Amino acid sequence: MEYSDIIYEKKDGVATITLNRPQALNAINLQIFKEMKEALNDIASDETIGIVVLTGSGRAFSAGVDIKSMGDGEDVTRAERTKIALDVIAAIENLEKPVIASVNGYCLTGALELATACDLIIASENASFGDTHARWGLTPTWGGSQRLPRIVGAMKAKEMVFTCEMLTAREALQIGLVNKVVEPEKLGEAVQEMAKKILANSRQSISVQKKLMNRGLKMDYGSALKMAEKESPGPTSDSKARLQSFKEKSKGKS
């Protein structure tokens, strides 16, 4: 597939999807979702890829949904557009590989729903986060009303969606919305450093643990514990080799 509204790159075990409509602050249109879906399908089947980075070009991660373009020249219904969006967000959430949102500039409303489906968020100092659905008389249809309170807590999520006020990157860090905040010029470096740390560990273990945590968050605590006890395999197939390598390195240092 030829990509017009995203940039899709793969290098050293990392796949990067860059929203590429800088002239519109990477506002999300149907084409972006179609291209993201294609890229995510490729990532899911590519065993050389161990981690995914989602980011935006120019001055923003994304200003949210492109309300102007949604529906223009598209022979699809609103329900069909929503399904495509939900398919992409589910693909990110259910991907058996970690996904890092690298946020520069605005991350608003629909873009916030997209970012919170990722496993980790690293933000630059100039990033800002907000949910402005209520400002425009809209409601979230991509799961944001459920993910946001699970990440930052119900009261803080309600404050964000009721007031429609934006948070700075530091404020987002304080409430647990992002994992790390760095200087703008160091954002790419910080994301690659995090990716390198993750890639050094067992992909199988990370895949299983991501799945268990995501499933458990949808259950009550008791049911989640039983599910984890039943479905956690303990050692993965690469455990023996990793432990042996550790032992050999330890002997070499002694």
C-alpha atoms as an extended CHARMM CRD file, in Angstrom:
* protein
*
       254  EXT
         1         1  MET       CA              0.0000000000        0.0000000000        0.0000000000  PROA      1               0.0000000000
         2         2  GLU       CA              1.2030000000        3.5150000000       -0.7980000000  PROA      2               0.0000000000
         3         3  TYR       CA              0.9810000000        5.8400000000        2.1780000000  PROA      3               0.0000000000
         4         4  SER       CA             -0.0410000000        9.4660000000        1.7630000000  PROA      4               0.0000000000
         5         5  ASP       CA             -1.1500000000       10.5390000000        5.2580000000  PROA      5               0.0000000000
         6         6  ILE       CA              1.2750000000        8.5150000000        7.3790000000  PROA      6               0.0000000000
         7         7  ILE       CA              4.9720000000        7.6760000000        7.1720000000  PROA      7               0.0000000000
         8         8  TYR       CA              5.6950000000        4.0180000000        7.9140000000  PROA      8               0.0000000000
         9         9  GLU       CA              9.2590000000        2.9690000000        8.6990000000  PROA      9               0.0000000000
        10        10  LYS       CA             10.9670000000       -0.1210000000       10.1340000000  PROA      10              0.0000000000
        11        11  LYS       CA             14.5000000000       -0.1800000000       11.5220000000  PROA      11              0.0000000000
        12        12  ASP       CA             16.3990000000       -2.2730000000       14.0850000000  PROA      12              0.0000000000
        13        13  GLY       CA             13.3030000000       -3.9780000000       15.4600000000  PROA      13              0.0000000000
        14        14  VAL       CA             11.2940000000       -0.7440000000       15.7640000000  PROA      14              0.0000000000
        15        15  ALA       CA              8.3380000000        0.1600000000       13.5460000000  PROA      15              0.0000000000
        16        16  THR       CA              7.4310000000        3.8450000000       13.4690000000  PROA      16              0.0000000000
        17        17  ILE       CA              4.0840000000        5.1940000000       12.3170000000  PROA      17              0.0000000000
        18        18  THR       CA              4.1070000000        8.9700000000       11.8730000000  PROA      18              0.0000000000
        19        19  LEU       CA              0.8680000000       10.8510000000       11.3200000000  PROA      19              0.0000000000
        20        20  ASN       CA              1.8130000000       13.0530000000        8.3860000000  PROA      20              0.0000000000
        21        21  ARG       CA             -0.6380000000       15.8980000000        7.8440000000  PROA      21              0.0000000000
        22        22  PRO       CA              1.4250000000       18.7010000000        9.4100000000  PROA      22              0.0000000000
        23        23  GLN       CA             -0.4820000000       21.3850000000        7.5260000000  PROA      23              0.0000000000
        24        24  ALA       CA             -3.5750000000       20.3160000000        9.5160000000  PROA      24              0.0000000000
        25        25  LEU       CA             -1.7170000000       19.5900000000       12.7780000000  PROA      25              0.0000000000
        26        26  ASN       CA             -2.0850000000       15.8990000000       11.8720000000  PROA      26              0.0000000000
        27        27  ALA       CA             -5.8560000000       16.0290000000       12.2980000000  PROA      27              0.0000000000
        28        28  ILE       CA             -7.1690000000       12.4890000000       11.9350000000  PROA      28              0.0000000000
        29        29  ASN       CA             -9.1350000000       11.6630000000        8.8040000000  PROA      29              0.0000000000
        30        30  LEU       CA            -10.4160000000        8.3840000000        7.3920000000  PROA      30              0.0000000000
        31        31  GLN       CA             -7.3400000000        7.9450000000        5.2050000000  PROA      31              0.0000000000
        32        32  ILE       CA             -5.0460000000        8.0230000000        8.2380000000  PROA      32              0.0000000000
        33        33  PHE       CA             -7.0110000000        5.1990000000        9.8270000000  PROA      33              0.0000000000
        34        34  LYS       CA             -6.9910000000        3.1460000000        6.6240000000  PROA      34              0.0000000000
        35        35  GLU       CA             -3.2350000000        3.5120000000        6.3110000000  PROA      35              0.0000000000
        36        36  MET       CA             -2.6460000000        2.8230000000       10.0040000000  PROA      36              0.0000000000
        37        37  LYS       CA             -4.7110000000       -0.3410000000        9.7590000000  PROA      37              0.0000000000
        38        38  GLU       CA             -2.5650000000       -1.5800000000        6.8710000000  PROA      38              0.0000000000
        39        39  ALA       CA              0.6540000000       -0.7490000000        8.7220000000  PROA      39              0.0000000000
        40        40  LEU       CA             -0.4960000000       -2.4200000000       11.9410000000  PROA      40              0.0000000000
        41        41  ASN       CA             -1.4580000000       -5.5760000000       10.0400000000  PROA      41              0.0000000000
        42        42  ASP       CA              2.0370000000       -5.6800000000        8.5960000000  PROA      42              0.0000000000
        43        43  ILE       CA              3.6170000000       -5.1150000000       12.0230000000  PROA      43              0.0000000000
        44        44  ALA       CA              1.5600000000       -7.8960000000       13.5910000000  PROA      44              0.0000000000
        45        45  SER       CA              2.9120000000      -10.4200000000       11.0640000000  PROA      45              0.0000000000
        46        46  ASP       CA              6.5160000000       -9.1880000000       11.0360000000  PROA      46              0.0000000000
        47        47  GLU       CA              8.5880000000      -11.1730000000       13.5390000000  PROA      47              0.0000000000
        48        48  THR       CA             11.5250000000       -8.7870000000       13.1690000000  PROA      48              0.0000000000
        49        49  ILE       CA              9.5370000000       -6.0110000000       14.8370000000  PROA      49              0.0000000000
        50        50  GLY       CA              9.5140000000       -5.9370000000       18.6260000000  PROA      50              0.0000000000
        51        51  ILE       CA              8.1150000000       -2.4970000000       19.3710000000  PROA      51              0.0000000000
        52        52  VAL       CA              6.0240000000        0.2400000000       17.7240000000  PROA      52              0.0000000000
        53        53  VAL       CA              6.3110000000        4.0180000000       17.9780000000  PROA      53              0.0000000000
        54        54  LEU       CA              3.3420000000        6.2290000000       17.1030000000  PROA      54              0.0000000000
        55        55  THR       CA              4.0780000000        9.9190000000       16.6060000000  PROA      55              0.0000000000
        56        56  GLY       CA              3.1900000000       12.9860000000       14.5610000000  PROA      56              0.0000000000
        57        57  SER       CA              5.1370000000       15.1850000000       12.1570000000  PROA      57              0.0000000000
        58        58  GLY       CA              5.6340000000       18.8960000000       12.6140000000  PROA      58              0.0000000000
        59        59  ARG       CA              4.1930000000       20.8560000000       15.5270000000  PROA      59              0.0000000000
        60        60  ALA       CA              1.7130000000       18.3090000000       16.8620000000  PROA      60              0.0000000000
        61        61  PHE       CA              1.0790000000       14.6870000000       17.6690000000  PROA      61              0.0000000000
        62        62  SER       CA             -2.4720000000       15.3800000000       16.4970000000  PROA      62              0.0000000000
        63        63  ALA       CA             -5.0820000000       18.0630000000       17.1170000000  PROA      63              0.0000000000
        64        64  GLY       CA             -7.7990000000       15.3990000000       17.0120000000  PROA      64              0.0000000000
        65        65  VAL       CA            -10.3710000000       14.3890000000       14.4490000000  PROA      65              0.0000000000
        66        66  ASP       CA            -10.5120000000       16.4100000000       11.2490000000  PROA      66              0.0000000000
        67        67  ILE       CA            -14.1930000000       17.2970000000       11.4910000000  PROA      67              0.0000000000
        68        68  LYS       CA            -14.0310000000       19.2360000000        8.2160000000  PROA      68              0.0000000000
        69        69  SER       CA            -12.8320000000       16.3090000000        6.1290000000  PROA      69              0.0000000000
        70        70  MET       CA            -14.6970000000       13.4520000000        7.7890000000  PROA      70              0.0000000000
        71        71  GLY       CA            -17.3470000000       12.5150000000        5.2690000000  PROA      71              0.0000000000
        72        72  ASP       CA            -16.1090000000       14.7620000000        2.4540000000  PROA      72              0.0000000000
        73        73  GLY       CA            -15.9630000000       12.6840000000       -0.6930000000  PROA      73              0.0000000000
        74        74  GLU       CA            -16.2550000000        9.4530000000        1.3050000000  PROA      74              0.0000000000
        75        75  ASP       CA            -18.7890000000        6.8430000000        0.3410000000  PROA      75              0.0000000000
        76        76  VAL       CA            -19.0590000000        5.5500000000        3.9080000000  PROA      76              0.0000000000
        77        77  THR       CA            -21.5200000000        6.0610000000        6.7290000000  PROA      77              0.0000000000
        78        78  ARG       CA            -20.6800000000        7.4500000000       10.1430000000  PROA      78              0.0000000000
        79        79  ALA       CA            -21.0240000000        3.9420000000       11.5970000000  PROA      79              0.0000000000
        80        80  GLU       CA            -18.5380000000        2.6000000000        9.0430000000  PROA      80              0.0000000000
        81        81  ARG       CA            -16.0470000000        5.3650000000        9.8500000000  PROA      81              0.0000000000
        82        82  THR       CA            -16.4020000000        4.6330000000       13.5530000000  PROA      82              0.0000000000
        83        83  LYS       CA            -15.8290000000        0.9210000000       12.9660000000  PROA      83              0.0000000000
        84        84  ILE       CA            -12.6140000000        1.5960000000       11.0470000000  PROA      84              0.0000000000
        85        85  ALA       CA            -11.3910000000        3.8410000000       13.8650000000  PROA      85              0.0000000000
        86        86  LEU       CA            -12.2860000000        1.2560000000       16.5040000000  PROA      86              0.0000000000
        87        87  ASP       CA            -10.5400000000       -1.4750000000       14.5080000000  PROA      87              0.0000000000
        88        88  VAL       CA             -7.3180000000        0.5660000000       14.5060000000  PROA      88              0.0000000000
        89        89  ILE       CA             -7.5110000000        1.3940000000       18.2120000000  PROA      89              0.0000000000
        90        90  ALA       CA             -8.2340000000       -2.2520000000       19.0430000000  PROA      90              0.0000000000
        91        91  ALA       CA             -5.2900000000       -3.3020000000       16.8740000000  PROA      91              0.0000000000
        92        92  ILE       CA             -2.9980000000       -1.0130000000       18.8800000000  PROA      92              0.0000000000
        93        93  GLU       CA             -4.3590000000       -2.1840000000       22.2220000000  PROA      93              0.0000000000
        94        94  ASN       CA             -4.3140000000       -5.8860000000       21.3050000000  PROA      94              0.0000000000
        95        95  LEU       CA             -1.0330000000       -5.9100000000       19.4000000000  PROA      95              0.0000000000
        96        96  GLU       CA              1.3200000000       -8.4540000000       20.9460000000  PROA      96              0.0000000000
        97        97  LYS       CA              4.0730000000       -5.8420000000       20.9140000000  PROA      97              0.0000000000
        98        98  PRO       CA              4.4310000000       -2.6920000000       23.0370000000  PROA      98              0.0000000000
        99        99  VAL       CA              3.3150000000        0.5940000000       21.4850000000  PROA      99              0.0000000000
       100       100  ILE       CA              4.8560000000        3.8980000000       22.5730000000  PROA      100             0.0000000000
       101       101  ALA       CA              3.1060000000        7.1810000000       21.8030000000  PROA      101             0.0000000000
       102       102  SER       CA              5.7560000000        9.8460000000       21.2090000000  PROA      102             0.0000000000
       103       103  VAL       CA              3.8800000000       13.1010000000       21.7820000000  PROA      103             0.0000000000
       104       104  ASN       CA              5.1010000000       16.4480000000       20.5380000000  PROA      104             0.0000000000
       105       105  GLY       CA              2.7510000000       19.4360000000       20.6620000000  PROA      105             0.0000000000
       106       106  TYR       CA             -1.0150000000       18.9890000000       20.7580000000  PROA      106             0.0000000000
       107       107  CYS       CA             -2.6470000000       15.6820000000       21.6980000000  PROA      107             0.0000000000
       108       108  LEU       CA             -6.3360000000       16.5290000000       21.8080000000  PROA      108             0.0000000000
       109       109  THR       CA             -9.6760000000       14.7580000000       21.9940000000  PROA      109             0.0000000000
       110       110  GLY       CA             -9.6810000000       11.9460000000       19.3950000000  PROA      110             0.0000000000
       111       111  ALA       CA             -5.8830000000       11.9830000000       19.3920000000  PROA      111             0.0000000000
       112       112  LEU       CA             -5.9660000000       11.5400000000       23.1660000000  PROA      112             0.0000000000
       113       113  GLU       CA             -8.2040000000        8.4970000000       22.6690000000  PROA      113             0.0000000000
       114       114  LEU       CA             -5.6210000000        7.1660000000       20.2260000000  PROA      114             0.0000000000
       115       115  ALA       CA             -2.6590000000        7.8460000000       22.5360000000  PROA      115             0.0000000000
       116       116  THR       CA             -4.2970000000        6.2710000000       25.5760000000  PROA      116             0.0000000000
       117       117  ALA       CA             -4.7410000000        3.0360000000       23.6330000000  PROA      117             0.0000000000
       118       118  CYS       CA             -0.9300000000        2.8300000000       23.5070000000  PROA      118             0.0000000000
       119       119  ASP       CA              1.0420000000        1.1050000000       26.2570000000  PROA      119             0.0000000000
       120       120  LEU       CA              3.3560000000        4.0000000000       27.0950000000  PROA      120             0.0000000000
       121       121  ILE       CA              3.4020000000        7.7450000000       26.4300000000  PROA      121             0.0000000000
       122       122  ILE       CA              6.5820000000        9.8220000000       26.2940000000  PROA      122             0.0000000000
       123       123  ALA       CA              6.0130000000       13.5470000000       25.8690000000  PROA      123             0.0000000000
       124       124  SER       CA              8.1060000000       16.5820000000       25.1000000000  PROA      124             0.0000000000
       125       125  GLU       CA              7.9580000000       19.6450000000       27.3400000000  PROA      125             0.0000000000
       126       126  ASN       CA              5.8820000000       21.4320000000       24.7090000000  PROA      126             0.0000000000
       127       127  ALA       CA              3.1810000000       18.7500000000       24.5910000000  PROA      127             0.0000000000
       128       128  SER       CA             -0.3430000000       19.5140000000       25.7530000000  PROA      128             0.0000000000
       129       129  PHE       CA             -3.2020000000       17.1400000000       26.4110000000  PROA      129             0.0000000000
       130       130  GLY       CA             -6.9330000000       17.7050000000       26.5030000000  PROA      130             0.0000000000
       131       131  ASP       CA            -10.3770000000       16.3100000000       25.8190000000  PROA      131             0.0000000000
       132       132  THR       CA            -12.6130000000       18.9250000000       24.2170000000  PROA      132             0.0000000000
       133       133  HSD       CA            -15.5790000000       16.7720000000       23.1630000000  PROA      133             0.0000000000
       134       134  ALA       CA            -17.9370000000       18.7280000000       25.4030000000  PROA      134             0.0000000000
       135       135  ARG       CA            -16.8070000000       22.0560000000       23.9440000000  PROA      135             0.0000000000
       136       136  TRP       CA            -18.2480000000       21.0190000000       20.5970000000  PROA      136             0.0000000000
       137       137  GLY       CA            -21.2590000000       19.1070000000       21.8950000000  PROA      137             0.0000000000
       138       138  LEU       CA            -19.7030000000       15.7430000000       21.0370000000  PROA      138             0.0000000000
       139       139  THR       CA            -19.0770000000       12.5320000000       22.9530000000  PROA      139             0.0000000000
       140       140  PRO       CA            -16.1430000000       10.1080000000       22.5900000000  PROA      140             0.0000000000
       141       141  THR       CA            -16.8980000000        7.0860000000       20.4220000000  PROA      141             0.0000000000
       142       142  TRP       CA            -13.4730000000        5.4180000000       20.4330000000  PROA      142             0.0000000000
       143       143  GLY       CA            -13.3930000000        4.2490000000       24.0570000000  PROA      143             0.0000000000
       144       144  GLY       CA            -11.9050000000        7.3620000000       25.6290000000  PROA      144             0.0000000000
       145       145  SER       CA            -14.6090000000        7.5730000000       28.2930000000  PROA      145             0.0000000000
       146       146  GLN       CA            -13.3980000000        4.2110000000       29.6210000000  PROA      146             0.0000000000
       147       147  ARG       CA             -9.6340000000        4.3500000000       29.1040000000  PROA      147             0.0000000000
       148       148  LEU       CA             -8.9880000000        7.8190000000       30.5170000000  PROA      148             0.0000000000
       149       149  PRO       CA            -10.4750000000        7.1950000000       34.0050000000  PROA      149             0.0000000000
       150       150  ARG       CA             -8.6510000000        3.8770000000       34.2130000000  PROA      150             0.0000000000
       151       151  ILE       CA             -5.3610000000        5.6810000000       33.5940000000  PROA      151             0.0000000000
       152       152  VAL       CA             -5.7220000000        8.8890000000       35.6320000000  PROA      152             0.0000000000
       153       153  GLY       CA             -8.6090000000        8.0520000000       37.9720000000  PROA      153             0.0000000000
       154       154  ALA       CA            -12.2870000000        8.9240000000       37.7300000000  PROA      154             0.0000000000
       155       155  MET       CA            -12.2120000000       12.3650000000       39.3720000000  PROA      155             0.0000000000
       156       156  LYS       CA             -9.3110000000       13.7170000000       37.3250000000  PROA      156             0.0000000000
       157       157  ALA       CA            -10.8080000000       12.2870000000       34.1140000000  PROA      157             0.0000000000
       158       158  LYS       CA            -14.1190000000       13.9780000000       34.8800000000  PROA      158             0.0000000000
       159       159  GLU       CA            -12.3480000000       17.2700000000       35.5110000000  PROA      159             0.0000000000
       160       160  MET       CA            -10.6080000000       17.0210000000       32.1510000000  PROA      160             0.0000000000
       161       161  VAL       CA            -13.7310000000       16.2050000000       30.1470000000  PROA      161             0.0000000000
       162       162  PHE       CA            -16.0780000000       18.5530000000       32.0300000000  PROA      162             0.0000000000
       163       163  THR       CA            -13.8230000000       21.6340000000       31.8340000000  PROA      163             0.0000000000
       164       164  CYS       CA            -12.1750000000       20.8820000000       28.4670000000  PROA      164             0.0000000000
       165       165  GLU       CA             -9.0080000000       22.5030000000       29.8240000000  PROA      165             0.0000000000
       166       166  MET       CA             -5.6690000000       21.4090000000       28.4670000000  PROA      166             0.0000000000
       167       167  LEU       CA             -2.8770000000       19.9580000000       30.5900000000  PROA      167             0.0000000000
       168       168  THR       CA              0.7930000000       20.7000000000       30.1670000000  PROA      168             0.0000000000
       169       169  ALA       CA              3.1840000000       17.7900000000       29.7880000000  PROA      169             0.0000000000
       170       170  ARG       CA              4.2910000000       18.1910000000       33.4120000000  PROA      170             0.0000000000
       171       171  GLU       CA              0.6840000000       18.1920000000       34.6390000000  PROA      171             0.0000000000
       172       172  ALA       CA              0.0300000000       15.0640000000       32.5670000000  PROA      172             0.0000000000
       173       173  LEU       CA              3.0650000000       13.4360000000       34.1870000000  PROA      173             0.0000000000
       174       174  GLN       CA              1.8100000000       14.2930000000       37.6810000000  PROA      174             0.0000000000
       175       175  ILE       CA             -1.5240000000       12.5420000000       37.1430000000  PROA      175             0.0000000000
       176       176  GLY       CA              0.0110000000        9.4840000000       35.4860000000  PROA      176             0.0000000000
       177       177  LEU       CA             -1.1980000000       10.2060000000       31.9610000000  PROA      177             0.0000000000
       178       178  VAL       CA              2.3560000000       10.0540000000       30.5710000000  PROA      178             0.0000000000
       179       179  ASN       CA              5.3860000000        8.0140000000       31.5840000000  PROA      179             0.0000000000
       180       180  LYS       CA              8.1110000000       10.5440000000       30.9400000000  PROA      180             0.0000000000
       181       181  VAL       CA              8.6330000000       14.1800000000       29.9140000000  PROA      181             0.0000000000
       182       182  VAL       CA             11.7710000000       15.3710000000       28.1270000000  PROA      182             0.0000000000
       183       183  GLU       CA             13.0560000000       18.4720000000       26.3510000000  PROA      183             0.0000000000
       184       184  PRO       CA             11.6320000000       18.7570000000       22.8170000000  PROA      184             0.0000000000
       185       185  GLU       CA             14.9600000000       18.1820000000       21.0930000000  PROA      185             0.0000000000
       186       186  LYS       CA             15.4990000000       14.9960000000       23.1260000000  PROA      186             0.0000000000
       187       187  LEU       CA             12.1150000000       13.3690000000       22.4610000000  PROA      187             0.0000000000
       188       188  GLY       CA             13.3080000000       11.0430000000       19.7020000000  PROA      188             0.0000000000
       189       189  GLU       CA             16.3560000000       10.0560000000       21.7220000000  PROA      189             0.0000000000
       190       190  ALA       CA             14.2540000000        9.2970000000       24.8130000000  PROA      190             0.0000000000
       191       191  VAL       CA             11.8340000000        7.1440000000       22.8020000000  PROA      191             0.0000000000
       192       192  GLN       CA             14.6760000000        5.1840000000       21.2080000000  PROA      192             0.0000000000
       193       193  GLU       CA             16.2870000000        4.6980000000       24.6180000000  PROA      193             0.0000000000
       194       194  MET       CA             13.0330000000        3.2890000000       25.9960000000  PROA      194             0.0000000000
       195       195  ALA       CA             12.6420000000        1.0900000000       22.9250000000  PROA      195             0.0000000000
       196       196  LYS       CA             16.1880000000       -0.2390000000       23.3480000000  PROA      196             0.0000000000
       197       197  LYS       CA             15.5040000000       -1.1730000000       26.9790000000  PROA      197             0.0000000000
       198       198  ILE       CA             12.3290000000       -3.0090000000       26.0110000000  PROA      198             0.0000000000
       199       199  LEU       CA             13.9300000000       -4.8220000000       23.0630000000  PROA      199             0.0000000000
       200       200  ALA       CA             16.6320000000       -6.1700000000       25.3970000000  PROA      200             0.0000000000
       201       201  ASN       CA             14.0040000000       -8.2250000000       27.2390000000  PROA      201             0.0000000000
       202       202  SER       CA             11.9660000000      -11.2890000000       26.2770000000  PROA      202             0.0000000000
       203       203  ARG       CA              9.4110000000      -10.4360000000       23.6100000000  PROA      203             0.0000000000
       204       204  GLN       CA              7.3770000000      -13.4730000000       24.6020000000  PROA      204             0.0000000000
       205       205  SER       CA              7.2560000000      -12.4440000000       28.2530000000  PROA      205             0.0000000000
       206       206  ILE       CA              6.2800000000       -8.8730000000       27.3500000000  PROA      206             0.0000000000
       207       207  SER       CA              3.5810000000      -10.1000000000       24.9660000000  PROA      207             0.0000000000
       208       208  VAL       CA              2.0310000000      -12.3720000000       27.5910000000  PROA      208             0.0000000000
       209       209  GLN       CA              2.1780000000       -9.7360000000       30.3080000000  PROA      209             0.0000000000
       210       210  LYS       CA              0.6070000000       -7.0730000000       28.0860000000  PROA      210             0.0000000000
       211       211  LYS       CA             -2.2330000000       -9.4390000000       27.2850000000  PROA      211             0.0000000000
       212       212  LEU       CA             -2.7690000000      -10.4190000000       30.9280000000  PROA      212             0.0000000000
       213       213  MET       CA             -2.7710000000       -6.8080000000       32.1470000000  PROA      213             0.0000000000
       214       214  ASN       CA             -5.1530000000       -5.6260000000       29.4330000000  PROA      214             0.0000000000
       215       215  ARG       CA             -7.5630000000       -8.4850000000       30.0840000000  PROA      215             0.0000000000
       216       216  GLY       CA             -7.3500000000       -8.0560000000       33.8500000000  PROA      216             0.0000000000
       217       217  LEU       CA             -8.2350000000       -4.3670000000       33.6350000000  PROA      217             0.0000000000
       218       218  LYS       CA            -11.6080000000       -5.3880000000       32.1950000000  PROA      218             0.0000000000
       219       219  MET       CA            -12.3980000000       -7.6910000000       35.1310000000  PROA      219             0.0000000000
       220       220  ASP       CA            -12.9690000000       -7.3680000000       38.8340000000  PROA      220             0.0000000000
       221       221  TYR       CA             -9.8270000000       -7.9630000000       40.9070000000  PROA      221             0.0000000000
       222       222  GLY       CA            -10.7010000000      -11.4800000000       42.0620000000  PROA      222             0.0000000000
       223       223  SER       CA            -11.5570000000      -12.6930000000       38.5770000000  PROA      223             0.0000000000
       224       224  ALA       CA             -8.4030000000      -11.0870000000       37.1940000000  PROA      224             0.0000000000
       225       225  LEU       CA             -6.2350000000      -12.9160000000       39.7210000000  PROA      225             0.0000000000
       226       226  LYS       CA             -7.8310000000      -16.2500000000       38.8190000000  PROA      226             0.0000000000
       227       227  MET       CA             -7.4100000000      -15.5550000000       35.1140000000  PROA      227             0.0000000000
       228       228  ALA       CA             -3.7260000000      -14.6650000000       35.5770000000  PROA      228             0.0000000000
       229       229  GLU       CA             -3.1030000000      -17.7610000000       37.7120000000  PROA      229             0.0000000000
       230       230  LYS       CA             -4.6770000000      -19.9640000000       35.0570000000  PROA      230             0.0000000000
       231       231  GLU       CA             -3.2150000000      -18.3920000000       31.9230000000  PROA      231             0.0000000000
       232       232  SER       CA              0.2490000000      -17.1740000000       32.9160000000  PROA      232             0.0000000000
       233       233  PRO       CA              2.7100000000      -19.7700000000       31.5650000000  PROA      233             0.0000000000
       234       234  GLY       CA              5.4870000000      -18.9040000000       33.9920000000  PROA      234             0.0000000000
       235       235  PRO       CA              8.6750000000      -19.5090000000       31.9790000000  PROA      235             0.0000000000
       236       236  THR       CA              8.4550000000      -18.6810000000       28.2700000000  PROA      236             0.0000000000
       237       237  SER       CA             10.2440000000      -20.6730000000       25.5660000000  PROA      237             0.0000000000
       238       238  ASP       CA             13.2860000000      -18.3820000000       25.6730000000  PROA      238             0.0000000000
       239       239  SER       CA             13.5800000000      -18.4320000000       29.4650000000  PROA      239             0.0000000000
       240       240  LYS       CA             16.1110000000      -21.2650000000       29.6430000000  PROA      240             0.0000000000
       241       241  ALA       CA             18.4730000000      -19.6460000000       27.1530000000  PROA      241             0.0000000000
       242       242  ARG       CA             18.2370000000      -16.2810000000       28.8840000000  PROA      242             0.0000000000
       243       243  LEU       CA             18.9650000000      -17.7570000000       32.3000000000  PROA      243             0.0000000000
       244       244  GLN       CA             21.9030000000      -19.7480000000       30.9130000000  PROA      244             0.0000000000
       245       245  SER       CA             23.3220000000      -16.6030000000       29.3010000000  PROA      245             0.0000000000
       246       246  PHE       CA             23.0300000000      -14.7790000000       32.6270000000  PROA      246             0.0000000000
       247       247  LYS       CA             24.8560000000      -17.5790000000       34.4360000000  PROA      247             0.0000000000
       248       248  GLU       CA             27.6620000000      -17.5910000000       31.8930000000  PROA      248             0.0000000000
       249       249  LYS       CA             28.0960000000      -13.8170000000       32.1440000000  PROA      249             0.0000000000
       250       250  SER       CA             28.1290000000      -14.0460000000       35.9380000000  PROA      250             0.0000000000
       251       251  LYS       CA             30.8910000000      -16.6800000000       35.8070000000  PROA      251             0.0000000000
       252       252  GLY       CA             32.9350000000      -14.4960000000       33.4930000000  PROA      252             0.0000000000
       253       253  LYS       CA             32.8040000000      -11.6060000000       35.9720000000  PROA      253             0.0000000000
       254       254  SER       CA             33.8100000000      -13.7180000000       38.9760000000  PROA      254             0.0000000000
